[in-house]
Amino acid sequence: MKAATLAVALLATVLAAAPAAAQPSRERALADLGRVDDVGARRAAVQALAEEGQMADLPVLARALRDSDPIVRRFTESAMWQVWSRSGEETVDRLFATGVEQMNRRQLDAAVSTFSQVIGRKPEFAEAWNKRATVYFMLGDYPKSLTDCDEVMRRNPYHWGALSGYGMIYMQLNQPSRALEYFERALAVNPNLSRVEDTIEELKALVIQRRKDSI
């Protein structure tokens, strides 16, 4: 699930207040994320990686989800989504953007077709699998959604969105214990998911109650 409107507004405010500076190179940005003494450098580094980062950078970015600075953490969430959404091929990215637009317009059958084309052209592009999993979920086709989530995780083990997706599917399938497992995994990757935290507490209470009822 992407950052909410409030996070976008916060990002715009911070950027507006920040002095103009040259964007660091990808290599410098990766190094700067480890500068515990300079929060400004870490913020700039994450912004640079949002534009230039690669899938190989995900382990470094995932550590930044635990940064002491909340703005670095929020920037990092956004940066990871941006990295995930780049296939590395312009024509594939354009087709992917078409699928996202179709999904947002709830042209779901068309979106499935488009994301399937993307997957056919670039099967290693994990986010195409994730978006098709989302569309299958919206269509109520939970087995296909689960299968596509499996494909996402094979290619991107940091994808907390897909992990949360498993949880949502298992909630729909009335399997709260399995849903809880996947929401906890999502939170382990990204500890900033407050809504997931709330869902975990609700599921824990539900699982406990079901166990009591079965005695």
Number of C-alpha atoms within 10 A of each C-alpha: 12 9 13 8 9 9 15 14 11 14 16 12 11 13 14 10 8 11 7 8 7 7 14 18 14 19 14 14 22 20 14 20 23 17 13 12 8 11 18 14 20 27 22 22 28 29 21 21 26 22 14 18 25 17 14 9 16 19 11 13 24 18 15 22 21 16 19 11 15 12 17 25 24 21 25 26 22 20 22 23 17 16 21 21 17 21 22 12 9 10 12 20 16 13 15 25 15 16 27 21 13 19 22 12 10 14 14 20 13 15 24 22 13 22 28 19 17 25 19 12 12 15 16 17 22 24 27 32 26 25 25 27 29 25 27 21 20 14 14 13 14 20 13 16 26 21 13 22 26 19 21 25 17 11 16 18 15 20 24 23 19 30 24 24 24 27 27 22 21 20 16 14 12 11 15 22 16 18 25 26 17 22 25 21 17 25 19 13 18 22 16 17 17 11 10 19 16 10 17 21 12 13 21 14 12 15 16 11 11 12 10 9 8 6 5
